[in-house]
Amino acid sequence: MTAFWTDPDFDEHELVQLVHDRASGLTAVIAIHSTHLGGAGGGVRFWRYADPAGGLTDALRLSRGMSYKNAMAGLAMGGGKAVILSDAAGTKTPGMLAAFADAVEALGGRYVTAQDVGMSMDDIMAISRRTAFVSGLPPAAGEAGGTPGPFTAQGIFLGIKAAVRHKLGRDSMAGLHVAVQGAGAVGGGTARLLAADGARLTIADMDAAKAQALAAELGGTAVAADAIMAVPCDVFSPCALGAILDDAGIARLNTGIVAGGANNQLARPEHGAALAARDILYAPDYVINAGGIVSVAVEYLARTKGQPADLGEVEARIAAIPGRLEAIWAESAASGRSPDVVADAMARKLIGR
């Protein structure tokens, strides 16, 4: 694994910590990008990387994205992320989760963890038994909390509708074609909301059976995972893993709008301009997909004050996502800068950088 300060995605992170526990076999990276607005909130990802250095890069990029996401959502939390490196067999043991929880606890609240790709609610509950610096726990009746995926999907749905209004002048999704990449909790939740609003769907996932099942449920069509980006559509919604919008990926797109829930969709900073050059409207990922962290943050901050987690506050903050996107697109049009550059500048100002 390369030294983190030589990684091109190191952005003056406050802390980058490699965690190794010999007894359990845990190897993890915890990256804190900023605590300017509060404890660094961001989930823990369990993933297999072809090269362990990929885990470091992922943690750096994701933690920076969380700083921006939390700031743009108006949350009193900074940005961080953790990655647990999986072996080829996907080994995840109680000992590994305990060792990770202890590493979070040792940071004393500088990092607050939550559920992300590869982690279940049972995993998060196990972590919560050893540290209080965790959120996304099962909620009390009528309160915010629980798995963040449905809240993320709600924000993405509202963001897609905002993009359609902005680009196509349409208030309804009825009859519009959306290609959804990813049929998991976020992609599936987004697809169901789109279908209920009348959209026509094409769906793909690395698990072809999952894509087929979701398409059958919603009256859509399933295609191979490597075909989804070239599908002619009104909206392409990436809701799987990131870095798909590179030179080759952008060249394949046959759409006027990219709006989805995957983190770090742009492979490199220049790819935002590449989308704009093709007249493709881009919804910056950390703005449109903020619904999940809104729920997590409201829950955690309420718990630290001994107060109930206000579900109404979560819903109101998610309802504000379209307005944030409209402000970004308006500034983009006025300045000639691509939406990702505009959003980054707004976020960096909010975190004092």
VOPAGU-2260 file (C-alpha; in pm, 1 decimal, decimal comma):
REM VOPAGU-2260
SITE   aa  ch    i         X         Y         Z
SITE  MET   A    0       0,0       0,0       0,0
SITE  THR   A    1     143,6     336,1    -102,8
SITE  ALA   A    2     199,4     618,3     145,1
SITE  PHE   A    3    -128,9     805,4     166,9
SITE  TRP   A    4      30,8    1147,4     115,0
SITE  THR   A    5     149,7    1042,3    -231,8
SITE  ASP   A    6    -197,0     930,1    -339,0
SITE  PRO   A    7    -349,2    1180,8    -585,0
SITE  ASP   A    8    -673,7    1166,3    -387,8
SITE  PHE   A    9    -512,8    1279,0     -61,7
SITE  ASP   A   10    -668,3    1620,0       1,9
SITE  GLU   A   11    -511,1    1741,7     325,9
SITE  HIS   A   12    -706,3    1477,0     514,1
SITE  GLU   A   13    -695,3    1529,1     890,2
SITE  LEU   A   14    -632,0    1161,3     960,9
SITE  VAL   A   15    -566,7     847,8     758,1
SITE  GLN   A   16    -533,9     542,6     979,2
SITE  LEU   A   17    -445,3     188,3     879,8
SITE  VAL   A   18    -596,0     -58,1    1126,0
SITE  HIS   A   19    -464,6    -413,6    1153,4
SITE  ASP   A   20    -566,2    -663,9    1417,5
SITE  ARG   A   21    -360,6    -981,4    1402,7
SITE  ALA   A   22    -593,0   -1184,0    1622,9
SITE  SER   A   23    -902,2   -1135,0    1405,7
SITE  GLY   A   24    -734,7   -1072,4    1070,2
SITE  LEU   A   25    -893,3    -729,4    1033,1
SITE  THR   A   26    -731,2    -486,1     791,5
SITE  ALA   A   27    -910,5    -154,4     751,6
SITE  VAL   A   28    -858,1     208,1     657,8
SITE  ILE   A   29   -1026,4     493,1     842,3
SITE  ALA   A   30   -1001,3     828,3     664,4
SITE  ILE   A   31   -1114,6    1156,7     817,4
SITE  HIS   A   32   -1122,2    1437,0     564,4
SITE  SER   A   33   -1263,1    1719,1     777,0
SITE  THR   A   34   -1412,7    1778,8    1121,4
SITE  HIS   A   35   -1467,9    2149,0    1055,8
SITE  LEU   A   36   -1844,3    2112,7    1101,3
SITE  GLY   A   37   -1841,2    1830,9    1357,7
SITE  GLY   A   38   -1751,2    1464,9    1399,2
SITE  ALA   A   39   -1671,0    1301,8    1065,7
SITE  GLY   A   40   -1977,7    1103,8     961,6
SITE  GLY   A   41   -1957,7     831,5     698,5
SITE  GLY   A   42   -2022,2     460,2     661,3
SITE  VAL   A   43   -1790,9     161,0     664,0
SITE  ARG   A   44   -1757,2     -37,7     341,7
SITE  PHE   A   45   -1664,9    -408,9     329,3
SITE  TRP   A   46   -1510,8    -481,0      -9,2
SITE  ARG   A   47   -1260,3    -695,2    -194,2
SITE  TYR   A   48    -999,2    -491,0    -385,5
SITE  ALA   A   49    -773,9    -634,5    -654,3
SITE  ASP   A   50    -491,9    -427,9    -502,9
SITE  PRO   A   51    -502,1    -322,8    -134,6
SITE  ALA   A   52    -398,0      25,5    -244,8
SITE  GLY   A   53    -743,7      48,6    -401,1
SITE  GLY   A   54    -891,3      40,9     -52,8
SITE  LEU   A   55    -684,2     341,6      46,0
SITE  THR   A   56    -788,9     535,5    -263,0
SITE  ASP   A   57   -1153,6     445,8    -202,2
SITE  ALA   A   58   -1135,2     563,4     159,1
SITE  LEU   A   59    -970,9     891,7      57,8
SITE  ARG   A   60   -1221,1     968,4    -217,5
SITE  LEU   A   61   -1523,8     858,3     -18,1
SITE  SER   A   62   -1426,2    1055,9     292,7
SITE  ARG   A   63   -1376,1    1373,5      91,8
SITE  GLY   A   64   -1713,8    1313,3     -68,6
SITE  MET   A   65   -1869,6    1279,5     276,2
SITE  SER   A   66   -1725,9    1616,6     382,6
SITE  TYR   A   67   -1885,6    1775,7      80,6
SITE  LYS   A   68   -2210,1    1580,1     116,1
SITE  ASN   A   69   -2263,3    1664,9     481,3
SITE  ALA   A   70   -2175,2    2029,5     427,6
SITE  MET   A   71   -2407,8    2071,0     131,0
SITE  ALA   A   72   -2688,8    1902,2     324,0
SITE  GLY   A   73   -2646,2    2155,7     604,9
SITE  LEU   A   74   -2549,5    1891,9     861,0
SITE  ALA   A   75   -2337,8    1960,5    1169,7
SITE  MET   A   76   -2099,1    1680,3    1080,7
SITE  GLY   A   77   -1767,8    1654,4     901,7
SITE  GLY   A   78   -1672,1    1383,8     655,8
SITE  GLY   A   79   -1506,0    1048,4     698,4
SITE  LYS   A   80   -1519,0     694,0     566,7
SITE  ALA   A   81   -1387,4     351,6     656,6
SITE  VAL   A   82   -1306,6      53,2     439,2
SITE  ILE   A   83   -1264,2    -302,5     568,0
SITE  LEU   A   84   -1057,7    -500,0     319,9
SITE  SER   A   85   -1218,3    -833,5     239,6
SITE  ASP   A   86   -1027,4   -1145,8     147,3
SITE  ALA   A   87   -1122,2   -1357,1    -154,9
SITE  ALA   A   88   -1364,1   -1562,6      54,4
SITE  GLY   A   89   -1542,5   -1257,1     195,4
SITE  THR   A   90   -1450,3   -1352,5     550,6
SITE  LYS   A   91   -1624,1   -1132,3     806,1
SITE  THR   A   92   -1614,9   -1246,7    1168,9
SITE  PRO   A   93   -1740,8   -1113,3    1502,7
SITE  GLY   A   94   -1377,5   -1062,3    1600,8
SITE  MET   A   95   -1314,5    -841,2    1298,9
SITE  LEU   A   96   -1622,7    -630,7    1372,6
SITE  ALA   A   97   -1517,6    -598,2    1736,5
SITE  ALA   A   98   -1167,4    -488,9    1639,0
SITE  PHE   A   99   -1308,0    -232,2    1397,2
SITE  ALA   A  100   -1548,3    -101,2    1662,2
SITE  ASP   A  101   -1260,9     -63,6    1906,2
SITE  ALA   A  102   -1065,7     138,4    1648,0
SITE  VAL   A  103   -1366,9     370,6    1603,1
SITE  GLU   A  104   -1408,5     402,5    1979,2
SITE  ALA   A  105   -1042,3     495,0    2019,2
SITE  LEU   A  106   -1096,5     800,1    1797,7
SITE  GLY   A  107   -1333,6     942,0    2058,7
SITE  GLY   A  108   -1602,9    1067,1    1822,2
SITE  ARG   A  109   -1381,7    1218,5    1555,2
SITE  TYR   A  110   -1527,9     950,7    1325,7
SITE  VAL   A  111   -1889,1     824,7    1340,2
SITE  THR   A  112   -1953,2     509,0    1140,2
SITE  ALA   A  113   -2265,5     365,3     975,0
SITE  GLN   A  114   -2380,5     105,9     722,2
SITE  ASP   A  115   -2238,5     101,2     369,8
SITE  VAL   A  116   -2178,3    -148,8      89,9
SITE  GLY   A  117   -2114,2    -500,5     217,4
SITE  MET   A  118   -2228,9    -427,3     572,8
SITE  SER   A  119   -2559,0    -548,1     719,2
SITE  MET   A  120   -2775,4    -413,0     998,3
SITE  ASP   A  121   -2656,2    -704,8    1211,0
SITE  ASP   A  122   -2296,4    -590,6    1152,7
SITE  ILE   A  123   -2380,1    -235,6    1257,3
SITE  MET   A  124   -2557,6    -362,0    1568,7
SITE  ALA   A  125   -2250,0    -567,0    1658,9
SITE  ILE   A  126   -2031,2    -257,1    1621,1
SITE  SER   A  127   -2273,1     -54,3    1835,6
SITE  ARG   A  128   -2219,2    -291,3    2127,8
SITE  ARG   A  129   -1858,0    -171,1    2155,3
SITE  THR   A  130   -1881,6     195,5    2056,1
SITE  ALA   A  131   -2140,3     473,5    2075,5
SITE  PHE   A  132   -1991,7     641,5    1768,2
SITE  VAL   A  133   -2221,4     463,3    1524,9
SITE  SER   A  134   -2555,0     547,2    1367,7
SITE  GLY   A  135   -2819,5     396,3    1142,8
SITE  LEU   A  136   -2954,1     182,1    1428,6
SITE  PRO   A  137   -3310,6      43,1    1438,0
SITE  PRO   A  138   -3538,8     338,0    1512,9
SITE  ALA   A  139   -3800,8     383,1    1779,7
SITE  ALA   A  140   -4154,5     408,2    1643,6
SITE  GLY   A  141   -4202,0     727,7    1444,5
SITE  GLU   A  142   -3837,6     830,7    1466,8
SITE  ALA   A  143   -3557,0     856,8    1213,0
SITE  GLY   A  144   -3297,9     584,0    1189,5
SITE  GLY   A  145   -3245,3     238,1    1050,4
SITE  THR   A  146   -3100,8     136,0     715,5
SITE  PRO   A  147   -3018,9     454,9     521,8
SITE  GLY   A  148   -3093,0     308,9     175,7
SITE  PRO   A  149   -3461,9     409,0     153,3
SITE  PHE   A  150   -3380,0     768,2     246,8
SITE  THR   A  151   -3102,6     776,1     -12,9
SITE  ALA   A  152   -3344,9     646,0    -276,5
SITE  GLN   A  153   -3602,7     910,7    -189,1
SITE  GLY   A  154   -3350,8    1190,6    -240,4
SITE  ILE   A  155   -3232,1    1044,6    -570,2
SITE  PHE   A  156   -3588,4    1016,8    -695,8
SITE  LEU   A  157   -3655,6    1381,8    -611,7
SITE  GLY   A  158   -3323,5    1480,0    -770,7
SITE  ILE   A  159   -3405,4    1294,5   -1092,3
SITE  LYS   A  160   -3739,4    1473,4   -1109,7
SITE  ALA   A  161   -3557,5    1805,6   -1062,2
SITE  ALA   A  162   -3318,2    1719,3   -1345,3
SITE  VAL   A  163   -3606,9    1625,2   -1572,1
SITE  ARG   A  164   -3778,2    1956,8   -1497,3
SITE  HIS   A  165   -3455,6    2146,8   -1561,3
SITE  LYS   A  166   -3350,1    1968,9   -1878,2
SITE  LEU   A  167   -3676,3    1849,7   -2031,8
SITE  GLY   A  168   -3936,4    2083,4   -1882,6
SITE  ARG   A  169   -4137,7    1788,5   -1754,1
SITE  ASP   A  170   -4300,8    1762,8   -1409,5
SITE  SER   A  171   -4383,5    1393,6   -1436,2
SITE  MET   A  172   -4174,7    1087,2   -1511,2
SITE  ALA   A  173   -4465,8     932,9   -1700,5
SITE  GLY   A  174   -4339,8     775,8   -2022,8
SITE  LEU   A  175   -3976,9     876,2   -1968,4
SITE  HIS   A  176   -3708,3     610,0   -1995,0
SITE  VAL   A  177   -3461,9     567,2   -1708,3
SITE  ALA   A  178   -3167,8     325,9   -1719,9
SITE  VAL   A  179   -3080,6     222,6   -1362,8
SITE  GLN   A  180   -2738,0      75,0   -1295,2
SITE  GLY   A  181   -2760,7    -129,3    -976,6
SITE  ALA   A  182   -3052,2    -323,8    -830,0
SITE  GLY   A  183   -2950,7    -315,4    -463,4
SITE  ALA   A  184   -3110,3    -122,3    -179,9
SITE  VAL   A  185   -3052,8     219,7    -336,7
SITE  GLY   A  186   -3098,4     130,7    -703,8
SITE  GLY   A  187   -3397,3     -88,1    -629,7
SITE  GLY   A  188   -3559,0     172,4    -407,9
SITE  THR   A  189   -3505,9     443,1    -668,5
SITE  ALA   A  190   -3643,6     220,8    -945,2
SITE  ARG   A  191   -3960,9     148,5    -745,9
SITE  LEU   A  192   -4025,8     518,2    -688,3
SITE  LEU   A  193   -3966,1     593,8   -1056,8
SITE  ALA   A  194   -4197,9     313,7   -1166,9
SITE  ALA   A  195   -4470,8     442,1    -935,9
SITE  ASP   A  196   -4438,5     780,3   -1109,4
SITE  GLY   A  197   -4481,9     622,8   -1453,2
SITE  ALA   A  198   -4123,3     586,8   -1574,2
SITE  ARG   A  199   -4018,7     313,2   -1814,5
SITE  LEU   A  200   -3717,3     127,2   -1676,3
SITE  THR   A  201   -3414,9     -61,7   -1798,2
SITE  ILE   A  202   -3220,1    -223,5   -1515,3
SITE  ALA   A  203   -2878,5    -387,2   -1483,1
SITE  ASP   A  204   -2677,8    -533,6   -1198,8
SITE  MET   A  205   -2366,8    -745,9   -1161,6
SITE  ASP   A  206   -2610,0   -1001,7   -1020,0
SITE  ALA   A  207   -2813,4   -1066,1   -1334,8
SITE  ALA   A  208   -3082,2   -1257,7   -1146,9
SITE  LYS   A  209   -3140,0    -960,7    -916,2
SITE  ALA   A  210   -3179,9    -728,4   -1215,7
SITE  GLN   A  211   -3419,4    -970,7   -1383,1
SITE  ALA   A  212   -3632,1    -999,9   -1069,3
SITE  LEU   A  213   -3655,2    -622,8   -1021,9
SITE  ALA   A  214   -3737,7    -566,8   -1388,1
SITE  ALA   A  215   -4012,2    -831,0   -1371,7
SITE  GLU   A  216   -4155,0    -670,8   -1056,2
SITE  LEU   A  217   -4168,6    -324,6   -1214,1
SITE  GLY   A  218   -4258,7    -414,3   -1571,4
SITE  GLY   A  219   -3917,0    -307,7   -1697,2
SITE  THR   A  220   -3640,1    -465,6   -1898,8
SITE  ALA   A  221   -3314,4    -614,1   -1773,1
SITE  VAL   A  222   -2989,2    -592,2   -1968,5
SITE  ALA   A  223   -2636,7    -714,6   -1907,7
SITE  ALA   A  224   -2427,0    -511,7   -1665,0
SITE  ASP   A  225   -2182,0    -412,7   -1938,9
SITE  ALA   A  226   -2462,2    -285,6   -2164,2
SITE  ILE   A  227   -2651,7     -45,5   -1938,8
SITE  MET   A  228   -2441,9     265,6   -2005,5
SITE  ALA   A  229   -2511,0     252,3   -2378,5
SITE  VAL   A  230   -2889,8     216,1   -2347,4
SITE  PRO   A  231   -3072,7     505,9   -2518,5
SITE  CYS   A  232   -3265,8     677,2   -2239,3
SITE  ASP   A  233   -3382,5    1007,9   -2097,9
SITE  VAL   A  234   -3197,3     955,9   -1769,0
SITE  PHE   A  235   -2903,6     734,1   -1680,1
SITE  SER   A  236   -2905,4     664,7   -1305,5
SITE  PRO   A  237   -2583,9     505,2   -1173,5
SITE  CYS   A  238   -2663,5     345,6    -837,1
SITE  ALA   A  239   -2381,1      93,0    -799,6
SITE  LEU   A  240   -2010,2     158,4    -745,4
SITE  GLY   A  241   -1824,8     469,2    -857,1
SITE  ALA   A  242   -1565,4     585,1   -1111,6
SITE  ILE   A  243   -1777,6     470,5   -1405,7
SITE  LEU   A  244   -1777,2     810,8   -1577,3
SITE  ASP   A  245   -1437,1     792,9   -1741,7
SITE  ASP   A  246   -1344,0     864,8   -2103,1
SITE  ALA   A  247   -1480,8     535,5   -2230,9
SITE  GLY   A  248   -1793,1     541,2   -2013,5
SITE  ILE   A  249   -1891,2     895,2   -2110,2
SITE  ALA   A  250   -1840,3     815,3   -2478,0
SITE  ARG   A  251   -2089,7     528,4   -2447,9
SITE  LEU   A  252   -2368,1     731,7   -2287,9
SITE  ASN   A  253   -2684,2     785,2   -2492,2
SITE  THR   A  254   -2872,6    1016,2   -2257,4
SITE  GLY   A  255   -2922,8    1381,9   -2169,8
SITE  ILE   A  256   -2914,2    1341,7   -1791,0
SITE  VAL   A  257   -2692,1    1156,3   -1543,2
SITE  ALA   A  258   -2846,9    1147,2   -1197,0
SITE  GLY   A  259   -2789,3     861,1    -956,6
SITE  GLY   A  260   -2678,6     743,2    -617,6
SITE  ALA   A  261   -2330,7     596,5    -669,9
SITE  ASN   A  262   -2051,9     776,3    -486,0
SITE  ASN   A  263   -1761,4     927,3    -682,8
SITE  GLN   A  264   -1916,6     870,4   -1023,7
SITE  LEU   A  265   -1657,2    1085,9   -1199,6
SITE  ALA   A  266   -1337,5     886,6   -1246,1
SITE  ARG   A  267   -1128,3    1205,2   -1245,8
SITE  PRO   A  268   -1208,5    1576,3   -1204,4
SITE  GLU   A  269   -1191,4    1645,0   -1578,2
SITE  HIS   A  270   -1481,5    1410,9   -1648,7
SITE  GLY   A  271   -1737,8    1663,7   -1525,9
SITE  ALA   A  272   -1632,3    1893,4   -1807,2
SITE  ALA   A  273   -1647,2    1598,8   -2047,3
SITE  LEU   A  274   -2013,8    1544,6   -1959,3
SITE  ALA   A  275   -2086,4    1914,1   -2004,0
SITE  ALA   A  276   -1913,6    1911,2   -2342,6
SITE  ARG   A  277   -2165,4    1648,4   -2454,0
SITE  ASP   A  278   -2454,8    1860,5   -2317,9
SITE  ILE   A  279   -2534,1    1597,6   -2054,7
SITE  LEU   A  280   -2681,0    1745,1   -1736,7
SITE  TYR   A  281   -2502,3    1603,2   -1433,1
SITE  ALA   A  282   -2641,3    1591,2   -1079,6
SITE  PRO   A  283   -2334,5    1594,6    -848,7
SITE  ASP   A  284   -2349,3    1263,0    -667,5
SITE  TYR   A  285   -2288,0    1384,8    -314,0
SITE  VAL   A  286   -2576,0    1633,1    -345,4
SITE  ILE   A  287   -2840,1    1401,7    -492,7
SITE  ASN   A  288   -2753,7    1098,8    -277,3
SITE  ALA   A  289   -2747,1    1276,2      60,6
SITE  GLY   A  290   -3075,4    1131,2     191,3
SITE  GLY   A  291   -2911,4     841,2     372,1
SITE  ILE   A  292   -2654,8    1047,5     559,9
SITE  VAL   A  293   -2927,1    1297,8     649,0
SITE  SER   A  294   -3111,9    1020,1     831,0
SITE  VAL   A  295   -2791,9     891,4     991,8
SITE  ALA   A  296   -2682,4    1237,6    1106,1
SITE  VAL   A  297   -3018,9    1345,7    1243,4
SITE  GLU   A  298   -3040,5    1019,2    1436,7
SITE  TYR   A  299   -2688,3    1043,7    1577,7
SITE  LEU   A  300   -2700,6    1412,1    1668,8
SITE  ALA   A  301   -3037,0    1368,6    1840,9
SITE  ARG   A  302   -2901,9    1075,2    2042,6
SITE  THR   A  303   -2602,8    1276,8    2161,2
SITE  LYS   A  304   -2848,6    1536,6    2296,6
SITE  GLY   A  305   -3080,1    1280,1    2453,2
SITE  GLN   A  306   -3358,4    1377,4    2213,7
SITE  PRO   A  307   -3583,7    1175,9    1978,7
SITE  ALA   A  308   -3466,6    1160,5    1616,3
SITE  ASP   A  309   -3712,2    1379,3    1425,7
SITE  LEU   A  310   -3834,0    1200,8    1113,2
SITE  GLY   A  311   -3994,9    1524,5     996,8
SITE  GLU   A  312   -3655,3    1694,5     996,8
SITE  VAL   A  313   -3513,5    1414,1     782,1
SITE  GLU   A  314   -3797,0    1444,3     533,1
SITE  ALA   A  315   -3764,3    1823,0     516,3
SITE  ARG   A  316   -3389,3    1804,6     453,8
SITE  ILE   A  317   -3438,5    1545,3     178,9
SITE  ALA   A  318   -3707,9    1763,1      21,6
SITE  ALA   A  319   -3445,6    2041,4      -5,5
SITE  ILE   A  320   -3221,1    1835,8    -236,8
SITE  PRO   A  321   -3389,5    1952,4    -562,3
SITE  GLY   A  322   -3340,9    2316,2    -464,5
SITE  ARG   A  323   -2970,2    2262,5    -402,9
SITE  LEU   A  324   -2935,5    2099,8    -743,5
SITE  GLU   A  325   -3121,0    2386,2    -912,0
SITE  ALA   A  326   -2885,5    2637,2    -747,8
SITE  ILE   A  327   -2584,5    2441,9    -875,6
SITE  TRP   A  328   -2720,2    2418,0   -1228,2
SITE  ALA   A  329   -2809,3    2788,6   -1230,7
SITE  GLU   A  330   -2455,1    2884,1   -1123,5
SITE  SER   A  331   -2312,6    2641,1   -1377,1
SITE  ALA   A  332   -2509,1    2804,4   -1657,7
SITE  ALA   A  333   -2412,0    3153,9   -1543,4
SITE  SER   A  334   -2041,3    3082,0   -1493,5
SITE  GLY   A  335   -1971,8    2824,6   -1764,5
SITE  ARG   A  336   -1824,5    2589,0   -1504,7
SITE  SER   A  337   -1947,3    2231,4   -1495,0
SITE  PRO   A  338   -2190,2    2139,4   -1212,6
SITE  ASP   A  339   -1933,2    1928,3   -1027,3
SITE  VAL   A  340   -1687,7    2220,2   -1014,0
SITE  VAL   A  341   -1959,6    2454,3    -891,1
SITE  ALA   A  342   -2070,1    2208,3    -621,9
SITE  ASP   A  343   -1712,1    2145,2    -508,0
SITE  ALA   A  344   -1650,3    2518,0    -469,6
SITE  MET   A  345   -1967,7    2558,2    -263,7
SITE  ALA   A  346   -1878,3    2264,2     -40,6
SITE  ARG   A  347   -1517,9    2369,5      14,7
SITE  LYS   A  348   -1630,9    2714,2     123,8
SITE  LEU   A  349   -1863,5    2555,6     378,3
SITE  ILE   A  350   -1582,8    2347,7     530,9
SITE  GLY   A  351   -1337,1    2636,5     536,9
SITE  ARG   A  352   -1108,2    2525,3     253,9
